[in-house]
């Protein structure tokens, strides 16, 4: 009859050696290292990518904004208050940017609002692997320059959206802060 203790002893020694090697950082517990390799950072702003196989509605929308309006695509909504446009009767455009991120371009470029308009971007199609949704924000940039800056925003876990007040048109995208 074979003695099973010798192979068992070898397995236990191997497990013990691996356990000791894994604790080289002292008594600190091992932390999961979940990262999102699809993140992109431009000008210090980290963009949240779309989940694999997802896209945002590229078809734009145009509306007359003279008396205030709501303009929507599947993944974003803009609410402009009546009387807030710097150019009365402006034709407002909203287009999704096909860049692999939740990015939208609004026009006409530079159109200003007072009081501010409200932009809401959905995170439903975002790849949030390893990210804290509570850190989602919205960033803005000029139409032709990658001068991205975090504008701000508040994440709503009930609707899985980020909402921010904006006072002019340019490009806006979902980011993490």
N, C-alpha and C positions, 0 to 999 in steps of 0.2 A: 504494500500500500504506500502511495506517495505521500510525502510530508508536505502539506499545503502551507505551512507556516513560513517557509523560506521565501517563496514568491510573494506572499502577503507582506512580509517584512520589507522586501525591496520596494514594493509599491508605497508603503507607508513612509519609508525613508525618502523616496522621490517626492512625495506630496509635501513632506516637511521641508525639504530643500527649496522647492518652488515657493512655498509659503514664506519662508525667510527671505528669499530673493525678492519677492513682491513687496516686502516691507522695508525697503532700503530708505524710505523717507521718514524713518523713525516710527512713532506710534500713530501717525496720521492714517485715518481710514482711507481705503482706496475710493476715489471718486470716479463716477462714470464720465467718460470723455465723449460726449455727444457733440458733434460739430456739424455745421451745414456747409459743405464744400461749395455750394452754389452761390454763396454770399459774394457780393461785389461791393467794393468801397471806392467812392470817387469823392475827392475833395473832403475826406473825413466823414462822409455819409455812407452808411452801410445799407444797401438795398435788399429787400426781401424778395427772393425769386418766386416765380410761379412753381407750383407742384408739377412734377413730370407729367406730361400728357395733357396739361391744362393750357388754356389760352384765354385772353380777355377779348370781349367783343370789339372788333376793330372798326366797325361801322360807326361813324360819328353822328352827331345830332346837331342841328341848327335850330335856334329859336330866336324870335324877336324878344328883347329884354326890356322894353320900355316900361312895362308895369310890374316888373318883377316876374320871376319865373323859376321853375324847377326843371332842370335838365338832367337826364339819367342815361346811363348805359347799364349793363348788367352788374358791373363791378364798382360803379361810382355814381354819386349823386351830388349835384351842385344846386343850392338854393340861393337865389338872388332876391333880395328884398326890393319891393316897389320903391322907386325913386332913388335907388342907391348907385345907379350907373353914372360914370363921368361923361359918357356919350349917350344921350337919349336915343332910343330906337336902334341901338347897336344889335347886330346879328351875332349872337353868341354861339360859338362852336365848341364841341367837346369831342376829342378823338382819343382812342386808345393808341398807345405807342407800342409797336411790336418789337420789344427789346428783351423779352424773357422775364420782365419784372412788372409789377403793377404800376405802370406809368401812364399818365394822361396829359394831353396837351389841350390847352384852352385858348380861345381866341375871341376877339382880336387881341393880339399881343399887346400887353401893357394896359389893357382896359382896367380902370380902377373902380373900386366900390367904396361907398361911405353911406351907410354902415356896411361892415364887412359881409361878404357872402359866406355860406357854410358849405364846406366840401367834406363829403363822407366817402371813404374808400373801404370796400369790403376786403377782409382777409380770408374769405372762404376758399379762395384758390391759391393762397400763399403757401409756400413750403416753410413751415415753422419748425422743422426738425431741429431740436436742440435750442430753440429760442423761447424766451418768455414773452407771450403775447402782450403782457402788461407793459412791455417796453416798445411796442409798436408806435410809430409816429409817422408824420407826413413831412417830406422834404420838398423844397421848391428850387427851381433853377430857371435861368433865362432860356428863351427858346433855342438859341444857337450856341450857347456856351455851357460847359459843364461846371458851373459855379454853384453847385448844390449846397444847400444849407438846410438844416432841420428847422422847419417852421413851427412844429409842435404837434399837438393833437392829444386826444383822449381816447383810449381803447375802451370799448363797451363789450364785455364778455357775453352779454345776452344776445347781441346782434352780430358779434364777431366783426365789428367795424371800428375804424378810427375816424374821428371827426375833428376838424380844425376850422377856424375862421381865417379867410384869406381876403386881402384887400386889393389884389390885382391878379391879372392873368399871366400865366407862364406855364411851365411844365411842373407837374406835381407827381410824387411817387411815394409808395409805402416804404418805410425804412424802419430800422431798429436803432434805439438809442441806448 
